[in-house]
Amino acid sequence: MTHANQVRQTLCGDPVLIYGAGKRGRQVASFLLDAGCGVIGFADAAATGEETWRDLPIHRLEDWWRKGTPRHVTIVVAIHNCHTDMAPLLDGLAQEATGRIINPVEFQALFDERFPDAYWLTGPQAYAGQDDNLASLATLLADDASRELLRRIVDFRSSGNYATLPRPTPDDQYCPSDLPRWSQALRFVDAGAFNGDTLRQLGRHGYTFEQIAAFEPDPENFSRLSRCVEDLGSGVCMPCGLARTTRQLRFTAEGSGASRIDDHGEHLIQCVALDEALPGFRPTLIKMDIEGAEAEALHGATRTIAASRPALAISAYHHPAHLWELAFLIDRWRLGYHFHLRMHGHSSFDLVLYALP
């Protein structure tokens, strides 16, 4: 029996505790319950002890021990976000419990054909046969820090060893401190502007704006964004998404940074091609963080980018292949860009491809 089959057999034969009772935790629990696994409940640091989900109790881990749960229970860690430092969390769980602890990368590898991908998280087949692409990307990157980060990200995503990753730098996202500063005053396109968080971040780093064009289709986010841009006094907000062409698309609005274009979304939103929406804008910096639609939006901005050659800050963590595909797309335009990778969130979230003219 292979190691993977042994682990799957353990999951379906032993009591299982899901660590994390949020959206992903419940998704994992549903999957395991439907597979006939013995999920006994959730461990969550924020639990009050009174909640349940599908009749499964939600307790803090120490309360499970206090109730007599064997410490040899299998724990499936279902936390997958940019905020949680996973390496010490996993180390702490290993000290608390004596059973098997399965982290998100390992869980995805066990069920890669049955459990849906989430952002960069996928089964190991995504990197199988990609040696040539990864080598080409390494050659394309302009600095040793980027190449080392690429090596560590691929190692982590293939192995599930969270300790492989360097510390993220959240405080300089979209304006990395070890790269040249953007030209003042910015003519800034903010795609996926959320509530104005990037505008405020740039302001904290001393940037001023000659003009802002901010795109945000989520109604709740757009309301907060509008107030932010109004305070800055030099911009326009558009309640639209960005795409290759101007058209309407389905959209899931969550009132958060995870709102996204989605074929099954409950809303229909207007999307625009940047080339058509901002003729003559002449941006000096374009940022895109649009939940996986970056490649399509770049295709819709080719004329603008070719004419103005702005600096680009493009999120590269929403899909596994974006790690290399986005850089290859921009490089094919032969505009002389230099490429850098920086990681601003834990677990290779908030990975940004910086293309400097």
TORKOL-4160 file (C-alpha; in steps of 0.2 Angstrom, whole numbers, padded with zeros to 4 digits, m for minus):
357
<pt num="1" X="0000" Y="0000" Z="0000"/>
<pt num="2" X="0007" Y="0017" Z="m0005"/>
<pt num="3" X="0010" Y="0031" Z="0008"/>
<pt num="4" X="m0005" Y="0041" Z="0001"/>
<pt num="5" X="m0017" Y="0026" Z="0002"/>
<pt num="6" X="m0011" Y="0023" Z="0020"/>
<pt num="7" X="m0015" Y="0041" Z="0025"/>
<pt num="8" X="m0032" Y="0041" Z="0016"/>
<pt num="9" X="m0036" Y="0025" Z="0025"/>
<pt num="10" X="m0031" Y="0033" Z="0042"/>
<pt num="11" X="m0043" Y="0048" Z="0038"/>
<pt num="12" X="m0057" Y="0036" Z="0034"/>
<pt num="13" X="m0054" Y="0024" Z="0049"/>
<pt num="14" X="m0049" Y="0035" Z="0064"/>
<pt num="15" X="m0057" Y="0050" Z="0072"/>
<pt num="16" X="m0053" Y="0066" Z="0063"/>
<pt num="17" X="m0053" Y="0084" Z="0070"/>
<pt num="18" X="m0053" Y="0099" Z="0058"/>
<pt num="19" X="m0042" Y="0113" Z="0064"/>
<pt num="20" X="m0050" Y="0129" Z="0058"/>
<pt num="21" X="m0069" Y="0131" Z="0057"/>
<pt num="22" X="m0070" Y="0145" Z="0044"/>
<pt num="23" X="m0075" Y="0143" Z="0026"/>
<pt num="24" X="m0061" Y="0131" Z="0021"/>
<pt num="25" X="m0063" Y="0121" Z="0037"/>
<pt num="26" X="m0081" Y="0118" Z="0033"/>
<pt num="27" X="m0077" Y="0113" Z="0015"/>
<pt num="28" X="m0064" Y="0101" Z="0021"/>
<pt num="29" X="m0076" Y="0094" Z="0033"/>
<pt num="30" X="m0090" Y="0092" Z="0020"/>
<pt num="31" X="m0078" Y="0083" Z="0009"/>
<pt num="32" X="m0073" Y="0071" Z="0022"/>
<pt num="33" X="m0090" Y="0067" Z="0029"/>
<pt num="34" X="m0096" Y="0064" Z="0011"/>
<pt num="35" X="m0082" Y="0051" Z="0010"/>
<pt num="36" X="m0087" Y="0042" Z="0025"/>
<pt num="37" X="m0073" Y="0049" Z="0037"/>
<pt num="38" X="m0076" Y="0050" Z="0055"/>
<pt num="39" X="m0075" Y="0069" Z="0058"/>
<pt num="40" X="m0079" Y="0073" Z="0076"/>
<pt num="41" X="m0079" Y="0092" Z="0075"/>
<pt num="42" X="m0068" Y="0107" Z="0074"/>
<pt num="43" X="m0054" Y="0115" Z="0084"/>
<pt num="44" X="m0054" Y="0134" Z="0082"/>
<pt num="45" X="m0044" Y="0146" Z="0093"/>
<pt num="46" X="m0059" Y="0158" Z="0092"/>
<pt num="47" X="m0072" Y="0146" Z="0097"/>
<pt num="48" X="m0084" Y="0150" Z="0112"/>
<pt num="49" X="m0089" Y="0132" Z="0114"/>
<pt num="50" X="m0107" Y="0135" Z="0110"/>
<pt num="51" X="m0106" Y="0134" Z="0091"/>
<pt num="52" X="m0110" Y="0119" Z="0080"/>
<pt num="53" X="m0110" Y="0116" Z="0061"/>
<pt num="54" X="m0119" Y="0101" Z="0054"/>
<pt num="55" X="m0121" Y="0095" Z="0072"/>
<pt num="56" X="m0102" Y="0095" Z="0074"/>
<pt num="57" X="m0096" Y="0104" Z="0089"/>
<pt num="58" X="m0083" Y="0119" Z="0088"/>
<pt num="59" X="m0071" Y="0120" Z="0102"/>
<pt num="60" X="m0054" Y="0127" Z="0106"/>
<pt num="61" X="m0041" Y="0113" Z="0105"/>
<pt num="62" X="m0038" Y="0113" Z="0124"/>
<pt num="63" X="m0056" Y="0111" Z="0127"/>
<pt num="64" X="m0056" Y="0095" Z="0116"/>
<pt num="65" X="m0042" Y="0088" Z="0127"/>
<pt num="66" X="m0052" Y="0093" Z="0143"/>
<pt num="67" X="m0067" Y="0083" Z="0137"/>
<pt num="68" X="m0056" Y="0068" Z="0135"/>
<pt num="69" X="m0053" Y="0067" Z="0117"/>
<pt num="70" X="m0038" Y="0056" Z="0114"/>
<pt num="71" X="m0022" Y="0066" Z="0109"/>
<pt num="72" X="m0019" Y="0053" Z="0095"/>
<pt num="73" X="m0033" Y="0060" Z="0085"/>
<pt num="74" X="m0029" Y="0064" Z="0067"/>
<pt num="75" X="m0029" Y="0083" Z="0064"/>
<pt num="76" X="m0033" Y="0090" Z="0047"/>
<pt num="77" X="m0027" Y="0108" Z="0046"/>
<pt num="78" X="m0039" Y="0118" Z="0036"/>
<pt num="79" X="m0032" Y="0136" Z="0037"/>
<pt num="80" X="m0027" Y="0143" Z="0020"/>
<pt num="81" X="m0024" Y="0162" Z="0020"/>
<pt num="82" X="m0011" Y="0176" Z="0019"/>
<pt num="83" X="m0012" Y="0180" Z="0038"/>
<pt num="84" X="m0007" Y="0164" Z="0047"/>
<pt num="85" X="0011" Y="0159" Z="0050"/>
<pt num="86" X="0009" Y="0141" Z="0047"/>
<pt num="87" X="0026" Y="0134" Z="0052"/>
<pt num="88" X="0025" Y="0138" Z="0071"/>
<pt num="89" X="0006" Y="0133" Z="0071"/>
<pt num="90" X="0010" Y="0116" Z="0064"/>
<pt num="91" X="0025" Y="0114" Z="0076"/>
<pt num="92" X="0013" Y="0119" Z="0090"/>
<pt num="93" X="0000" Y="0106" Z="0085"/>
<pt num="94" X="0014" Y="0093" Z="0084"/>
<pt num="95" X="0018" Y="0096" Z="0102"/>
<pt num="96" X="0000" Y="0096" Z="0107"/>
<pt num="97" X="m0006" Y="0080" Z="0098"/>
<pt num="98" X="0002" Y="0063" Z="0095"/>
<pt num="99" X="m0008" Y="0058" Z="0080"/>
<pt num="100" X="m0005" Y="0062" Z="0062"/>
<pt num="101" X="m0006" Y="0081" Z="0057"/>
<pt num="102" X="m0011" Y="0084" Z="0039"/>
<pt num="103" X="m0007" Y="0102" Z="0033"/>
<pt num="104" X="m0016" Y="0110" Z="0018"/>
<pt num="105" X="m0003" Y="0106" Z="0005"/>
<pt num="106" X="m0003" Y="0088" Z="0010"/>
<pt num="107" X="m0022" Y="0086" Z="0010"/>
<pt num="108" X="m0022" Y="0093" Z="m0007"/>
<pt num="109" X="m0010" Y="0081" Z="m0013"/>
<pt num="110" X="m0020" Y="0067" Z="m0006"/>
<pt num="111" X="m0036" Y="0071" Z="m0015"/>
<pt num="112" X="m0029" Y="0081" Z="m0030"/>
<pt num="113" X="m0042" Y="0074" Z="m0042"/>
<pt num="114" X="m0057" Y="0076" Z="m0031"/>
<pt num="115" X="m0054" Y="0092" Z="m0020"/>
<pt num="116" X="m0055" Y="0109" Z="m0029"/>
<pt num="117" X="m0039" Y="0120" Z="m0030"/>
<pt num="118" X="m0039" Y="0136" Z="m0020"/>
<pt num="119" X="m0028" Y="0150" Z="m0026"/>
<pt num="120" X="m0010" Y="0143" Z="m0029"/>
<pt num="121" X="m0015" Y="0127" Z="m0019"/>
<pt num="122" X="m0016" Y="0112" Z="m0030"/>
<pt num="123" X="m0010" Y="0094" Z="m0032"/>
<pt num="124" X="0008" Y="0090" Z="m0036"/>
<pt num="125" X="0004" Y="0087" Z="m0054"/>
<pt num="126" X="0003" Y="0106" Z="m0057"/>
<pt num="127" X="0022" Y="0106" Z="m0056"/>
<pt num="128" X="0026" Y="0090" Z="m0064"/>
<pt num="129" X="0034" Y="0093" Z="m0081"/>
<pt num="130" X="0036" Y="0111" Z="m0078"/>
<pt num="131" X="0055" Y="0111" Z="m0076"/>
<pt num="132" X="0058" Y="0120" Z="m0093"/>
<pt num="133" X="0045" Y="0134" Z="m0088"/>
<pt num="134" X="0053" Y="0136" Z="m0071"/>
<pt num="135" X="0070" Y="0137" Z="m0078"/>
<pt num="136" X="0065" Y="0150" Z="m0091"/>
<pt num="137" X="0057" Y="0160" Z="m0077"/>
<pt num="138" X="0072" Y="0159" Z="m0067"/>
<pt num="139" X="0082" Y="0166" Z="m0082"/>
<pt num="140" X="0070" Y="0180" Z="m0084"/>
<pt num="141" X="0070" Y="0186" Z="m0066"/>
<pt num="142" X="0082" Y="0200" Z="m0064"/>
<pt num="143" X="0089" Y="0198" Z="m0047"/>
<pt num="144" X="0096" Y="0184" Z="m0035"/>
<pt num="145" X="0082" Y="0187" Z="m0022"/>
<pt num="146" X="0069" Y="0184" Z="m0035"/>
<pt num="147" X="0077" Y="0168" Z="m0041"/>
<pt num="148" X="0079" Y="0161" Z="m0023"/>
<pt num="149" X="0061" Y="0166" Z="m0019"/>
<pt num="150" X="0056" Y="0156" Z="m0034"/>
<pt num="151" X="0066" Y="0141" Z="m0029"/>
<pt num="152" X="0059" Y="0141" Z="m0011"/>
<pt num="153" X="0041" Y="0143" Z="m0017"/>
<pt num="154" X="0042" Y="0128" Z="m0029"/>
<pt num="155" X="0050" Y="0118" Z="m0015"/>
<pt num="156" X="0036" Y="0123" Z="m0003"/>
<pt num="157" X="0022" Y="0120" Z="m0015"/>
<pt num="158" X="0028" Y="0103" Z="m0019"/>
<pt num="159" X="0033" Y="0097" Z="m0002"/>
<pt num="160" X="0021" Y="0105" Z="0010"/>
<pt num="161" X="0036" Y="0111" Z="0021"/>
<pt num="162" X="0030" Y="0128" Z="0026"/>
<pt num="163" X="0047" Y="0132" Z="0035"/>
<pt num="164" X="0055" Y="0133" Z="0018"/>
<pt num="165" X="0047" Y="0150" Z="0014"/>
<pt num="166" X="0055" Y="0166" Z="0019"/>
<pt num="167" X="0047" Y="0179" Z="0030"/>
<pt num="168" X="0034" Y="0189" Z="0020"/>
<pt num="169" X="0035" Y="0208" Z="0019"/>
<pt num="170" X="0017" Y="0214" Z="0020"/>
<pt num="171" X="0021" Y="0232" Z="0024"/>
<pt num="172" X="0029" Y="0236" Z="0007"/>
<pt num="173" X="0017" Y="0227" Z="m0004"/>
<pt num="174" X="0016" Y="0236" Z="m0021"/>
<pt num="175" X="0031" Y="0247" Z="m0016"/>
<pt num="176" X="0045" Y="0235" Z="m0011"/>
<pt num="177" X="0058" Y="0243" Z="m0001"/>
<pt num="178" X="0072" Y="0234" Z="m0010"/>
<pt num="179" X="0067" Y="0239" Z="m0028"/>
<pt num="180" X="0068" Y="0257" Z="m0035"/>
<pt num="181" X="0054" Y="0269" Z="m0030"/>
<pt num="182" X="0040" Y="0273" Z="m0042"/>
<pt num="183" X="0041" Y="0289" Z="m0051"/>
<pt num="184" X="0032" Y="0304" Z="m0043"/>
<pt num="185" X="0018" Y="0309" Z="m0044"/>
<pt num="186" X="0009" Y="0293" Z="m0049"/>
<pt num="187" X="m0003" Y="0291" Z="m0062"/>
<pt num="188" X="m0010" Y="0275" Z="m0055"/>
<pt num="189" X="m0022" Y="0262" Z="m0061"/>
<pt num="190" X="m0028" Y="0252" Z="m0046"/>
<pt num="191" X="m0037" Y="0236" Z="m0053"/>
<pt num="192" X="m0045" Y="0227" Z="m0039"/>
<pt num="193" X="m0044" Y="0242" Z="m0028"/>
<pt num="194" X="m0054" Y="0234" Z="m0014"/>
<pt num="195" X="m0058" Y="0248" Z="m0001"/>
<pt num="196" X="m0043" Y="0259" Z="m0005"/>
<pt num="197" X="m0030" Y="0249" Z="0005"/>
<pt num="198" X="m0016" Y="0250" Z="m0009"/>
<pt num="199" X="m0019" Y="0269" Z="m0010"/>
<pt num="200" X="m0017" Y="0271" Z="0008"/>
<pt num="201" X="m0002" Y="0259" Z="0008"/>
<pt num="202" X="0007" Y="0270" Z="m0005"/>
<pt num="203" X="0002" Y="0286" Z="0004"/>
<pt num="204" X="0011" Y="0279" Z="0020"/>
<pt num="205" X="0027" Y="0276" Z="0009"/>
<pt num="206" X="0027" Y="0295" Z="0004"/>
<pt num="207" X="0019" Y="0293" Z="m0013"/>
<pt num="208" X="0007" Y="0306" Z="m0020"/>
<pt num="209" X="m0005" Y="0305" Z="m0035"/>
<pt num="210" X="m0006" Y="0315" Z="m0050"/>
<pt num="211" X="m0021" Y="0305" Z="m0055"/>
<pt num="212" X="m0030" Y="0289" Z="m0050"/>
<pt num="213" X="m0041" Y="0277" Z="m0059"/>
<pt num="214" X="m0048" Y="0264" Z="m0047"/>
<pt num="215" X="m0058" Y="0249" Z="m0053"/>
<pt num="216" X="m0069" Y="0239" Z="m0040"/>
<pt num="217" X="m0085" Y="0230" Z="m0045"/>
<pt num="218" X="m0090" Y="0224" Z="m0027"/>
<pt num="219" X="m0103" Y="0236" Z="m0021"/>
<pt num="220" X="m0099" Y="0236" Z="m0003"/>
<pt num="221" X="m0080" Y="0238" Z="m0007"/>
<pt num="222" X="m0084" Y="0252" Z="m0020"/>
<pt num="223" X="m0093" Y="0262" Z="m0007"/>
<pt num="224" X="m0078" Y="0262" Z="0004"/>
<pt num="225" X="m0066" Y="0265" Z="m0010"/>
<pt num="226" X="m0075" Y="0280" Z="m0016"/>
<pt num="227" X="m0073" Y="0288" Z="0001"/>
<pt num="228" X="m0055" Y="0285" Z="0001"/>
<pt num="229" X="m0052" Y="0292" Z="m0017"/>
<pt num="230" X="m0063" Y="0307" Z="m0012"/>
<pt num="231" X="m0051" Y="0310" Z="0003"/>
<pt num="232" X="m0036" Y="0309" Z="m0009"/>
<pt num="233" X="m0045" Y="0322" Z="m0021"/>
<pt num="234" X="m0037" Y="0317" Z="m0037"/>
<pt num="235" X="m0046" Y="0302" Z="m0045"/>
<pt num="236" X="m0060" Y="0292" Z="m0052"/>
<pt num="237" X="m0068" Y="0276" Z="m0046"/>
<pt num="238" X="m0076" Y="0264" Z="m0058"/>
<pt num="239" X="m0088" Y="0250" Z="m0052"/>
<pt num="240" X="m0081" Y="0238" Z="m0065"/>
<pt num="241" X="m0070" Y="0223" Z="m0067"/>
<pt num="242" X="m0056" Y="0222" Z="m0080"/>
<pt num="243" X="m0056" Y="0209" Z="m0094"/>
<pt num="244" X="m0049" Y="0206" Z="m0111"/>
<pt num="245" X="m0064" Y="0215" Z="m0119"/>
<pt num="246" X="m0078" Y="0226" Z="m0113"/>
<pt num="247" X="m0092" Y="0214" Z="m0108"/>
<pt num="248" X="m0103" Y="0208" Z="m0094"/>
<pt num="249" X="m0098" Y="0193" Z="m0083"/>
<pt num="250" X="m0104" Y="0184" Z="m0068"/>
<pt num="251" X="m0097" Y="0189" Z="m0051"/>
<pt num="252" X="m0097" Y="0184" Z="m0033"/>
<pt num="253" X="m0097" Y="0198" Z="m0021"/>
<pt num="254" X="m0091" Y="0195" Z="m0004"/>
<pt num="255" X="m0088" Y="0212" Z="0003"/>
<pt num="256" X="m0069" Y="0207" Z="0004"/>
<pt num="257" X="m0053" Y="0206" Z="m0005"/>
<pt num="258" X="m0060" Y="0189" Z="m0011"/>
<pt num="259" X="m0074" Y="0195" Z="m0022"/>
<pt num="260" X="m0071" Y="0189" Z="m0040"/>
<pt num="261" X="m0077" Y="0185" Z="m0057"/>
<pt num="262" X="m0085" Y="0168" Z="m0056"/>
<pt num="263" X="m0095" Y="0159" Z="m0069"/>
<pt num="264" X="m0107" Y="0154" Z="m0055"/>
<pt num="265" X="m0108" Y="0171" Z="m0047"/>
<pt num="266" X="m0125" Y="0178" Z="m0042"/>
<pt num="267" X="m0121" Y="0195" Z="m0049"/>
<pt num="268" X="m0119" Y="0201" Z="m0067"/>
<pt num="269" X="m0106" Y="0215" Z="m0068"/>
<pt num="270" X="m0099" Y="0226" Z="m0081"/>
<pt num="271" X="m0081" Y="0223" Z="m0086"/>
<pt num="272" X="m0070" Y="0234" Z="m0097"/>
<pt num="273" X="m0054" Y="0233" Z="m0106"/>
<pt num="274" X="m0042" Y="0245" Z="m0099"/>
<pt num="275" X="m0037" Y="0251" Z="m0117"/>
<pt num="276" X="m0055" Y="0256" Z="m0120"/>
<pt num="277" X="m0059" Y="0263" Z="m0103"/>
<pt num="278" X="m0044" Y="0274" Z="m0101"/>
<pt num="279" X="m0038" Y="0281" Z="m0118"/>
<pt num="280" X="m0024" Y="0293" Z="m0116"/>
<pt num="281" X="m0023" Y="0291" Z="m0097"/>
<pt num="282" X="m0004" Y="0287" Z="m0098"/>
<pt num="283" X="m0001" Y="0278" Z="m0082"/>
<pt num="284" X="0015" Y="0277" Z="m0073"/>
<pt num="285" X="0010" Y="0262" Z="m0062"/>
<pt num="286" X="m0003" Y="0248" Z="m0065"/>
<pt num="287" X="m0007" Y="0237" Z="m0051"/>
<pt num="288" X="m0018" Y="0221" Z="m0053"/>
<pt num="289" X="m0025" Y="0210" Z="m0039"/>
<pt num="290" X="m0041" Y="0203" Z="m0047"/>
<pt num="291" X="m0043" Y="0186" Z="m0041"/>
<pt num="292" X="m0036" Y="0176" Z="m0055"/>
<pt num="293" X="m0042" Y="0188" Z="m0070"/>
<pt num="294" X="m0025" Y="0196" Z="m0071"/>
<pt num="295" X="m0020" Y="0188" Z="m0088"/>
<pt num="296" X="m0036" Y="0193" Z="m0096"/>
<pt num="297" X="m0035" Y="0210" Z="m0090"/>
<pt num="298" X="m0017" Y="0212" Z="m0096"/>
<pt num="299" X="m0023" Y="0207" Z="m0113"/>
<pt num="300" X="m0035" Y="0221" Z="m0112"/>
<pt num="301" X="m0022" Y="0233" Z="m0108"/>
<pt num="302" X="m0009" Y="0229" Z="m0121"/>
<pt num="303" X="m0010" Y="0246" Z="m0130"/>
<pt num="304" X="m0009" Y="0256" Z="m0114"/>
<pt num="305" X="0006" Y="0247" Z="m0108"/>
<pt num="306" X="0015" Y="0248" Z="m0125"/>
<pt num="307" X="0012" Y="0266" Z="m0127"/>
<pt num="308" X="0016" Y="0272" Z="m0109"/>
<pt num="309" X="0027" Y="0257" Z="m0102"/>
<pt num="310" X="0022" Y="0260" Z="m0084"/>
<pt num="311" X="0029" Y="0250" Z="m0070"/>
<pt num="312" X="0018" Y="0234" Z="m0067"/>
<pt num="313" X="0013" Y="0226" Z="m0050"/>
<pt num="314" X="0003" Y="0210" Z="m0054"/>
<pt num="315" X="m0003" Y="0197" Z="m0042"/>
<pt num="316" X="0004" Y="0180" Z="m0046"/>
<pt num="317" X="m0004" Y="0168" Z="m0033"/>
<pt num="318" X="m0022" Y="0166" Z="m0038"/>
<pt num="319" X="m0018" Y="0151" Z="m0050"/>
<pt num="320" X="m0003" Y="0139" Z="m0049"/>
<pt num="321" X="0003" Y="0143" Z="m0067"/>
<pt num="322" X="0002" Y="0161" Z="m0065"/>
<pt num="323" X="0019" Y="0159" Z="m0056"/>
<pt num="324" X="0027" Y="0158" Z="m0074"/>
<pt num="325" X="0013" Y="0162" Z="m0086"/>
<pt num="326" X="0011" Y="0181" Z="m0082"/>
<pt num="327" X="0029" Y="0185" Z="m0084"/>
<pt num="328" X="0030" Y="0175" Z="m0100"/>
<pt num="329" X="0015" Y="0185" Z="m0106"/>
<pt num="330" X="0022" Y="0202" Z="m0103"/>
<pt num="331" X="0039" Y="0197" Z="m0109"/>
<pt num="332" X="0032" Y="0191" Z="m0126"/>
<pt num="333" X="0027" Y="0210" Z="m0129"/>
<pt num="334" X="0046" Y="0214" Z="m0130"/>
<pt num="335" X="0045" Y="0230" Z="m0121"/>
<pt num="336" X="0061" Y="0228" Z="m0111"/>
<pt num="337" X="0054" Y="0225" Z="m0094"/>
<pt num="338" X="0064" Y="0218" Z="m0080"/>
<pt num="339" X="0055" Y="0206" Z="m0069"/>
<pt num="340" X="0056" Y="0203" Z="m0050"/>
<pt num="341" X="0046" Y="0192" Z="m0038"/>
<pt num="342" X="0042" Y="0197" Z="m0020"/>
<pt num="343" X="0031" Y="0188" Z="m0007"/>
<pt num="344" X="0020" Y="0199" Z="0005"/>
<pt num="345" X="0009" Y="0186" Z="0013"/>
<pt num="346" X="0012" Y="0170" Z="0022"/>
<pt num="347" X="0011" Y="0153" Z="0013"/>
<pt num="348" X="0016" Y="0161" Z="m0004"/>
<pt num="349" X="0000" Y="0172" Z="m0004"/>
<pt num="350" X="0002" Y="0190" Z="m0010"/>
<pt num="351" X="0015" Y="0185" Z="m0022"/>
<pt num="352" X="0018" Y="0200" Z="m0034"/>
<pt num="353" X="0027" Y="0200" Z="m0050"/>
<pt num="354" X="0035" Y="0217" Z="m0052"/>
<pt num="355" X="0039" Y="0222" Z="m0070"/>
<pt num="356" X="0050" Y="0237" Z="m0071"/>
<pt num="357" X="0053" Y="0247" Z="m0088"/>
